[in-house]
Amino acid sequence: MLKLFVLSIQSALPLCLALAILLASRAYSPKERRIVARWTGAASAIGLILAGLIAYLRLNSKLIDVPTFNAYVGPVTFLAIALFLVAVWIFGGRDLHDIDQGWRHRFLTVTALAAIVAAGVFYGFTYFFNTSGIVPMGSSILDSESLLRLAGYALGTILVIVAAWGYVVSAARVPWYIRTAVTTIVFAAMVMPRAILLYQQFATRQILPRSSTIFSWVLWIQRNEAATQLTLAILIAVPGIIALWTHSRGPFANPAEVRARKADQISRRKFVSLSVVGSALFVGALTVGKARADYVPELSAIEPSTVDGDWVTVSRELVSDGHLHRFAYTAEDSTEVRFIVIQKNESAFGTGLDACEICGNSGYYEDKGKVICRECDVMMNIQTIGFVGGCNPIPLDYEIAGDTLRFSVEELESHTSIFKS
């Protein structure tokens, strides 16, 4: 759940923040509200549906190549955002909903709608693509693990949407030049890292000239990807903090203005609290949460076993404590074939390779009495270990011989290919 929560924040933050800013920047007169709403709905639907479709094709076919997708959609998105920022600066502090709409209003609305489509496709692709991690391989959406992951992904998305809403409400209350400057910084934090990586992609294909400076930036971005995400998380709180300190301070002509000023101040405090809490939550999720979610447990040490002719034997007493035990057999080609044993009941043991057909030889570890796949975090039903299916260990036959368990050398030798990679 934690991993999908962090992943949803990483992918939803640029998407939702970009769309929230663009939606809040459309200019239209009161009588044009409905038609602009229709155009906005169409632009949003086109962008997100295309993003979902492309992500689906990427996950289920070979029709979509991610570098090619970035090469075509990336420049269009960056251009659309750049034109929108130009329109915002030209628009200045004018009223978005003035009855007399001029060319600046039209320019701003058109560029905002175009950027909604482009950003929806470009950033939406990553968001929808990451939903593939919700359902583990071999499971269904109705399994408890899948539902927990879905809950984590949905919770992260909802929190980002709320924070993006708080951002645009707070931004509307600050002077236009501050709002525009912060908006420019936000989009720069979204675009610049992706644009630099795209430049390197074009340079590698010899479409653009190579640059050692750009290459050093690429290395920095690849090593510090979290820094750009943290920048967005911190910027969410900026408009709310500025809005709290730029409220009207009087003098007020009558008590009604005083009451209005108090109500506005209370509202600003609520939104600054929302934005600061949201920003702190995202920073925590992208640092501590991500470190915890990405933590890969070490496999337990290999325990002693004995090769006796055609058999590998392990002590029955050693594996009769209900915990996971790991053993290894060195094959004729020097490949280490790992296998695990865990007692299921008084007379039966769960045995299998320390690998599965889905996740390969990543191995399993025990946590609080549960056996968990190290690669995909799926929790095993101990009673099913030794049977084919899902992320279960590849079954391995055993025999009980007195006070030992015996495993066939021939069978272990047949599995060397799994552990060679």
NORVENPE-V396362 format. One record per residue. RES is the residue in one letter. OMEGA is omega in degrees with one decimal (* if undefined). Layout:
# NORVENPE-V396362
RES&OMEGA + RES&OMEGA
This chain:
# NORVENPE-V396362
M&-178.7 + L&-179.1 + K&179.9 + L&175.6 + F&178.9 + V&-179.2 + L&-179.9 + S&177.7 + I&-179.5 + Q&-175.8 + S&-177.8 + A&-176.0 + L&178.5 + P&-179.5 + L&-174.8 + C&-179.9 + L&178.0 + A&-178.7 + L&179.6 + A&179.1 + I&-178.1 + L&178.7 + L&-178.9 + A&-174.8 + S&179.6 + R&179.4 + A&178.2 + Y&177.2 + S&-179.4 + P&-178.0 + K&179.1 + E&-173.3 + R&-175.8 + R&-177.3 + I&176.7 + V&177.3 + A&178.8 + R&179.0 + W&179.0 + T&177.8 + G&179.3 + A&-179.7 + A&179.9 + S&-179.5 + A&-179.7 + I&-178.3 + G&-175.5 + L&178.3 + I&176.7 + L&179.0 + A&179.0 + G&179.8 + L&-179.7 + I&177.7 + A&178.6 + Y&179.4 + L&178.8 + R&-177.4 + L&-171.4 + N&179.1 + S&177.6 + K&-176.5 + L&-175.2 + I&175.3 + D&-173.4 + V&176.9 + P&177.6 + T&176.2 + F&179.2 + N&-177.5 + A&-179.0 + Y&-173.7 + V&-178.2 + G&-179.4 + P&178.2 + V&179.2 + T&-178.8 + F&178.9 + L&179.9 + A&178.9 + I&178.6 + A&178.1 + L&177.4 + F&179.9 + L&174.9 + V&179.4 + A&-179.8 + V&179.9 + W&177.7 + I&-177.6 + F&177.3 + G&-176.0 + G&-179.2 + R&-179.8 + D&-179.7 + L&-173.5 + H&175.6 + D&179.9 + I&179.5 + D&-179.7 + Q&179.5 + G&-177.1 + W&177.6 + R&176.6 + H&-178.7 + R&-179.5 + F&-180.0 + L&-178.3 + T&-179.3 + V&-179.7 + T&177.8 + A&179.6 + L&177.9 + A&179.5 + A&176.5 + I&179.1 + V&-175.6 + A&-179.5 + A&177.3 + G&179.3 + V&-172.0 + F&-178.8 + Y&177.6 + G&178.5 + F&179.8 + T&-178.8 + Y&-178.6 + F&178.8 + F&-177.9 + N&176.8 + T&179.1 + S&180.0 + G&-177.6 + I&-178.2 + V&178.1 + P&178.0 + M&-179.6 + G&179.7 + S&176.0 + S&-178.2 + I&-177.5 + L&176.6 + D&-176.2 + S&179.3 + E&178.6 + S&179.9 + L&176.9 + L&178.7 + R&177.4 + L&178.4 + A&178.1 + G&-179.4 + Y&-179.8 + A&-179.7 + L&178.2 + G&179.8 + T&-179.4 + I&179.7 + L&177.9 + V&178.9 + I&178.7 + V&179.8 + A&178.1 + A&175.8 + W&178.2 + G&178.7 + Y&-174.7 + V&177.2 + V&178.8 + S&-179.2 + A&179.8 + A&-175.8 + R&179.1 + V&178.1 + P&-171.0 + W&-177.1 + Y&176.1 + I&178.8 + R&-178.5 + T&178.5 + A&179.5 + V&177.4 + T&178.9 + T&179.4 + I&179.5 + V&-179.1 + F&176.5 + A&178.3 + A&177.4 + M&-168.2 + V&-170.0 + M&179.1 + P&180.0 + R&-179.7 + A&179.1 + I&177.2 + L&178.6 + L&176.9 + Y&179.3 + Q&177.8 + Q&178.2 + F&179.3 + A&178.1 + T&178.4 + R&178.2 + Q&173.5 + I&176.9 + L&179.6 + P&178.1 + R&178.4 + S&179.0 + S&178.5 + T&178.5 + I&-179.5 + F&177.7 + S&175.6 + W&178.9 + V&179.3 + L&-179.7 + W&-179.8 + I&-179.3 + Q&-179.3 + R&-175.9 + N&-179.1 + E&-178.3 + A&-177.0 + A&179.7 + T&177.5 + Q&177.4 + L&177.6 + T&178.0 + L&-179.6 + A&179.5 + I&-178.1 + L&178.9 + I&-176.6 + A&-172.3 + V&-179.2 + P&-179.9 + G&178.8 + I&179.2 + I&-179.2 + A&-178.8 + L&-176.1 + W&-179.3 + T&178.7 + H&179.9 + S&-176.0 + R&176.0 + G&1.7 + P&-177.6 + F&-172.9 + A&-175.0 + N&-179.4 + P&179.9 + A&178.4 + E&177.7 + V&179.2 + R&178.4 + A&179.6 + R&178.3 + K&179.1 + A&179.2 + D&180.0 + Q&178.2 + I&179.6 + S&179.8 + R&179.3 + R&178.9 + K&-177.5 + F&176.6 + V&175.8 + S&178.7 + L&-176.3 + S&-179.8 + V&178.2 + V&178.4 + G&179.7 + S&179.9 + A&179.0 + L&-179.4 + F&177.7 + V&177.7 + G&-179.8 + A&-176.5 + L&178.5 + T&-178.1 + V&-178.8 + G&-179.0 + K&178.7 + A&179.2 + R&-178.4 + A&-177.8 + D&-178.5 + Y&179.1 + V&-178.2 + P&176.0 + E&175.9 + L&179.1 + S&-175.8 + A&175.3 + I&-179.1 + E&-173.0 + P&173.5 + S&-176.3 + T&174.3 + V&-177.9 + D&-178.9 + G&-178.6 + D&-175.9 + W&168.3 + V&-174.9 + T&174.6 + V&-178.4 + S&178.8 + R&178.6 + E&-178.5 + L&-173.7 + V&-176.1 + S&179.9 + D&178.7 + G&179.2 + H&-178.8 + L&177.4 + H&-175.7 + R&180.0 + F&-180.0 + A&175.3 + Y&178.7 + T&-175.8 + A&-178.5 + E&178.3 + D&177.5 + S&176.7 + T&177.7 + E&179.2 + V&-177.6 + R&173.7 + F&-175.5 + I&177.8 + V&173.4 + I&-179.8 + Q&179.9 + K&175.4 + N&-173.4 + E&-174.4 + S&-175.8 + A&179.5 + F&172.0 + G&-177.5 + T&178.5 + G&174.9 + L&176.7 + D&-175.7 + A&175.5 + C&-176.0 + E&-177.8 + I&-173.7 + C&177.5 + G&-172.8 + N&-179.0 + S&175.4 + G&-178.7 + Y&175.6 + Y&-179.7 + E&178.2 + D&179.4 + K&176.9 + G&-179.9 + K&175.6 + V&-171.2 + I&175.6 + C&-176.4 + R&-176.5 + E&-172.2 + C&176.3 + D&178.1 + V&-179.8 + M&-178.3 + M&165.9 + N&-173.3 + I&-178.6 + Q&-179.5 + T&177.4 + I&-173.7 + G&178.0 + F&179.7 + V&173.6 + G&175.1 + G&-179.4 + C&177.6 + N&173.5 + P&176.6 + I&-173.4 + P&178.4 + L&-178.8 + D&176.4 + Y&174.1 + E&175.3 + I&-179.8 + A&-178.7 + G&-178.4 + D&178.8 + T&168.5 + L&-177.9 + R&179.1 + F&-176.2 + S&175.6 + V&-179.6 + E&-180.0 + E&178.3 + L&178.6 + E&-177.4 + S&-176.7 + H&-176.3 + T&-176.8 + S&-178.5 + I&-174.0 + F&179.7 + K&-177.0 + S&*
